Amino acid sequence: MTEPAYQHVTPARVAAYLGRGGDTSILDLAAEHVAVITSHVHAYTRGNGFSSDGVPCQDLAAVIVAAAARSLTNPQALKGETLGAEQVTYANTGFTLPEQAVLNLYRKRAA
């Protein structure tokens, strides 16, 4: 089996994923979300899929970018909001099923 390619997850990648690559105002906030989501992914996989210096493999980097972008756009993890007659329902506040499938590939389980 070949070693996975490792990729740095940057706030700029999250901004680009959101279609806001030129918006430098979200980079500091995106950095916070990347740090939190990376920590969650690292804990979930118990470090499997990360290089010795903490860089995630390509699969985990994609999960981190997508989850950080979702977290950035809904930081309170609300399921929905109502203001007067207007109602908004958010799609997902945790890892999606495809993301969980990727995470489970790297998760170390008890024997």
Backbone as CSV, one residue per row, in Angstrom:
resi,resn,N_x,N_y,N_z,CA_x,CA_y,CA_z,C_x,C_y,C_z
1,MET,0.842,-1.181,0.000,0.000,0.000,0.000,0.885,1.240,0.000
2,THR,0.552,2.210,-0.827,1.359,3.421,-0.897,0.963,4.392,0.200
3,GLU,1.905,5.208,0.582,1.648,6.242,1.588,0.703,7.297,1.022
4,PRO,-0.260,7.773,1.815,-1.160,8.817,1.315,-0.426,10.147,1.167
5,ALA,-0.894,10.956,0.237,-0.323,12.296,0.060,-0.811,13.182,1.202
6,TYR,0.081,13.951,1.782,-0.282,14.826,2.891,-0.445,16.248,2.381
7,GLN,-1.449,16.936,2.914,-1.751,18.290,2.462,-2.046,19.187,3.651
8,HIS,-1.502,20.373,3.606,-1.828,21.364,4.627,-3.222,21.906,4.365
9,VAL,-3.980,22.054,5.418,-5.307,22.665,5.319,-5.147,24.104,5.769
10,THR,-5.461,25.027,4.886,-5.272,26.445,5.179,-6.619,27.177,5.192
11,PRO,-6.668,28.292,5.881,-7.877,29.114,5.839,-8.231,29.536,4.415
12,ALA,-7.224,29.750,3.580,-7.478,30.137,2.190,-8.195,29.026,1.430
13,ARG,-7.865,27.755,1.729,-8.574,26.638,1.086,-10.033,26.610,1.505
14,VAL,-10.301,26.903,2.766,-11.685,26.933,3.250,-12.444,28.074,2.586
15,ALA,-11.820,29.245,2.513,-12.459,30.393,1.857,-12.744,30.085,0.389
16,ALA,-11.804,29.456,-0.293,-12.007,29.094,-1.695,-13.131,28.077,-1.833
17,TYR,-13.207,27.126,-0.922,-14.271,26.119,-0.928,-15.642,26.791,-0.812
18,LEU,-15.704,27.860,-0.042,-16.951,28.607,0.135,-17.229,29.568,-1.017
19,GLY,-16.308,29.633,-1.985,-16.474,30.566,-3.095,-16.135,31.992,-2.709
20,ARG,-15.352,32.136,-1.629,-14.966,33.457,-1.135,-13.446,33.582,-1.060
21,GLY,-12.787,33.025,-2.064,-11.327,33.000,-2.081,-10.671,34.358,-2.013
22,GLY,-11.328,35.394,-2.512,-10.756,36.733,-2.487,-11.123,37.532,-1.245
23,ASP,-11.899,36.930,-0.346,-12.374,37.642,0.850,-11.420,37.397,2.014
24,THR,-10.476,38.307,2.193,-9.476,38.137,3.252,-10.061,38.349,4.648
25,SER,-11.260,38.919,4.730,-11.862,39.190,6.043,-12.252,37.906,6.777
26,ILE,-12.393,36.793,6.078,-12.798,35.563,6.766,-11.620,34.663,7.124
27,LEU,-10.415,35.032,6.741,-9.272,34.140,6.942,-8.958,33.872,8.408
28,ASP,-9.012,34.891,9.264,-8.735,34.672,10.690,-9.777,33.756,11.316
29,LEU,-11.032,33.990,10.977,-12.102,33.150,11.497,-11.983,31.726,10.950
30,ALA,-11.664,31.597,9.675,-11.485,30.274,9.074,-10.340,29.519,9.751
31,ALA,-9.301,30.224,10.145,-8.166,29.592,10.833,-8.616,28.934,12.134
32,GLU,-9.491,29.600,12.866,-10.013,29.037,14.120,-10.821,27.778,13.857
33,HIS,-11.663,27.815,12.838,-12.495,26.658,12.513,-11.641,25.494,12.010
34,VAL,-10.619,25.781,11.219,-9.703,24.734,10.749,-9.018,24.073,11.940
35,ALA,-8.571,24.857,12.902,-7.886,24.308,14.078,-8.808,23.389,14.879
36,VAL,-10.039,23.805,15.082,-10.984,22.997,15.860,-11.342,21.714,15.122
37,ILE,-11.690,21.817,13.849,-12.081,20.631,13.087,-10.896,19.673,12.925
38,THR,-9.700,20.204,12.712,-8.518,19.348,12.619,-8.317,18.578,13.921
39,SER,-8.520,19.256,15.036,-8.404,18.603,16.337,-9.437,17.483,16.480
40,HIS,-10.652,17.730,16.043,-11.705,16.706,16.115,-11.351,15.496,15.243
41,VAL,-10.896,15.757,14.035,-10.541,14.673,13.111,-9.349,13.888,13.649
42,HIS,-8.361,14.589,14.170,-7.178,13.926,14.732,-7.587,13.026,15.894
43,ALA,-8.462,13.518,16.762,-8.917,12.716,17.898,-9.743,11.518,17.427
44,TYR,-10.618,11.725,16.462,-11.483,10.648,15.964,-10.662,9.519,15.352
45,THR,-9.631,9.883,14.614,-8.791,8.867,13.963,-7.627,8.425,14.846
46,ARG,-7.511,9.043,16.006,-6.402,8.793,16.935,-5.049,9.006,16.259
47,GLY,-5.039,10.028,15.385,-3.794,10.409,14.712,-3.501,9.619,13.456
48,ASN,-4.239,8.580,13.181,-4.023,7.793,11.965,-4.428,8.644,10.767
49,GLY,-3.591,8.660,9.733,-3.859,9.487,8.557,-3.209,10.857,8.636
50,PHE,-2.422,11.078,9.660,-1.682,12.334,9.818,-0.191,12.032,9.766
51,SER,0.574,12.950,9.182,2.030,12.783,9.168,2.571,13.003,10.574
52,SER,3.847,12.739,10.756,4.461,12.906,12.084,4.429,14.349,12.565
53,ASP,4.317,15.315,11.634,4.231,16.719,12.046,2.786,17.241,12.044
54,GLY,1.805,16.325,12.001,0.409,16.710,12.171,-0.337,17.128,10.927
55,VAL,0.233,16.891,9.758,-0.434,17.258,8.505,-1.321,16.094,8.087
56,PRO,-2.608,16.361,7.755,-3.511,15.273,7.381,-3.266,14.785,5.958
57,CYS,-3.619,13.519,5.720,-3.543,12.996,4.364,-4.618,13.677,3.508
58,GLN,-4.566,13.451,2.219,-5.462,14.124,1.278,-6.932,13.873,1.616
59,ASP,-7.302,12.651,1.945,-8.689,12.327,2.271,-9.165,13.109,3.500
60,LEU,-8.354,13.078,4.558,-8.735,13.776,5.786,-8.713,15.290,5.595
61,ALA,-7.802,15.788,4.772,-7.757,17.223,4.487,-9.063,17.673,3.832
62,ALA,-9.587,16.855,2.922,-10.858,17.194,2.270,-11.996,17.246,3.279
63,VAL,-12.018,16.299,4.210,-13.038,16.298,5.262,-12.906,17.547,6.124
64,ILE,-11.688,17.893,6.486,-11.455,19.065,7.342,-11.903,20.342,6.636
65,VAL,-11.570,20.488,5.366,-11.968,21.690,4.613,-13.491,21.800,4.563
66,ALA,-14.172,20.722,4.204,-15.631,20.762,4.087,-16.304,21.018,5.433
67,ALA,-15.856,20.329,6.475,-16.455,20.499,7.803,-16.146,21.885,8.370
68,ALA,-14.946,22.393,8.139,-14.597,23.735,8.619,-15.428,24.794,7.899
69,ALA,-15.662,24.610,6.615,-16.491,25.554,5.864,-17.918,25.549,6.397
70,ARG,-18.440,24.361,6.681,-19.798,24.258,7.227,-19.857,24.887,8.623
71,SER,-18.849,24.636,9.413,-18.781,25.214,10.756,-18.664,26.732,10.699
72,LEU,-17.906,27.224,9.746,-17.717,28.667,9.579,-19.026,29.371,9.228
73,THR,-19.847,28.720,8.410,-21.103,29.341,7.993,-22.224,29.152,9.007
74,ASN,-22.048,28.231,9.959,-23.052,27.984,10.986,-22.345,27.682,12.307
75,PRO,-21.663,28.675,12.884,-20.818,28.415,14.053,-21.570,27.971,15.309
76,GLN,-22.849,28.302,15.409,-23.621,27.875,16.579,-24.178,26.469,16.411
77,ALA,-23.970,25.850,15.237,-24.474,24.510,14.920,-25.988,24.443,15.069
78,LEU,-26.644,25.492,14.599,-28.103,25.537,14.669,-28.711,24.593,13.640
79,LYS,-29.823,23.964,14.009,-30.545,23.125,13.057,-31.464,23.971,12.188
80,GLY,-31.849,25.121,12.699,-32.704,26.022,11.939,-32.931,27.314,12.702
81,GLU,-33.478,28.291,12.013,-33.778,29.590,12.617,-35.111,30.095,12.085
82,THR,-35.817,30.846,12.924,-37.055,31.490,12.505,-37.006,32.944,12.932
83,LEU,-37.318,33.828,12.011,-37.400,35.258,12.295,-38.670,35.759,11.622
84,GLY,-39.694,35.989,12.439,-40.981,36.384,11.885,-41.542,35.253,11.042
85,ALA,-41.902,35.565,9.813,-42.457,34.564,8.899,-41.372,33.784,8.150
86,GLU,-40.121,34.216,8.269,-39.015,33.561,7.563,-38.455,32.408,8.398
87,GLN,-38.237,31.280,7.745,-37.669,30.121,8.424,-36.566,29.527,7.560
88,VAL,-35.440,29.189,8.196,-34.299,28.589,7.511,-33.958,27.291,8.232
89,THR,-33.749,26.221,7.462,-33.312,24.939,8.006,-31.935,24.634,7.429
90,TYR,-30.991,24.299,8.307,-29.638,23.988,7.874,-29.496,22.494,7.635
91,ALA,-28.656,22.132,6.695,-28.544,20.744,6.252,-27.911,19.829,7.302
92,ASN,-26.797,20.215,7.873,-26.063,19.299,8.734,-25.210,20.096,9.702
93,THR,-25.161,19.636,10.956,-24.354,20.337,11.948,-23.174,19.498,12.429
94,GLY,-22.993,18.315,11.897,-21.864,17.457,12.267,-21.175,16.981,11.006
95,PHE,-20.459,15.875,11.119,-19.855,15.282,9.936,-20.954,14.632,9.104
96,THR,-20.882,14.789,7.792,-21.855,14.167,6.901,-21.560,12.671,6.798
97,LEU,-22.486,11.909,6.255,-22.255,10.468,6.091,-21.038,10.167,5.215
98,PRO,-20.855,10.874,4.073,-19.629,10.619,3.305,-18.357,10.960,4.085
99,GLU,-18.399,12.037,4.871,-17.233,12.390,5.686,-16.968,11.314,6.732
100,GLN,-18.031,10.807,7.365,-17.866,9.749,8.358,-17.279,8.491,7.730
101,ALA,-17.682,8.191,6.494,-17.127,7.022,5.807,-15.621,7.177,5.628
102,VAL,-15.181,8.378,5.250,-13.742,8.635,5.107,-13.058,8.539,6.464
103,LEU,-13.628,9.175,7.472,-13.029,9.136,8.809,-12.897,7.704,9.311
104,ASN,-13.911,6.893,9.051,-13.872,5.509,9.534,-12.796,4.676,8.853
105,LEU,-12.368,5.085,7.656,-11.257,4.385,7.006,-9.963,4.537,7.802
106,TYR,-9.826,5.637,8.519,-8.596,5.943,9.255,-8.718,5.716,10.757
107,ARG,-9.927,5.475,11.217,-10.133,5.312,12.657,-9.551,3.990,13.139
108,LYS,-8.788,4.076,14.212,-8.266,2.864,14.839,-9.348,2.326,15.767
109,ARG,-9.665,1.068,15.608,-10.699,0.438,16.441,-10.080,-0.635,17.311
110,ALA,-10.747,-0.907,18.417,-10.269,-1.959,19.323,-10.341,-3.309,18.623
111,ALA,-9.404,-4.146,18.914,-9.350,-5.465,18.259,-10.361,-6.419,18.834
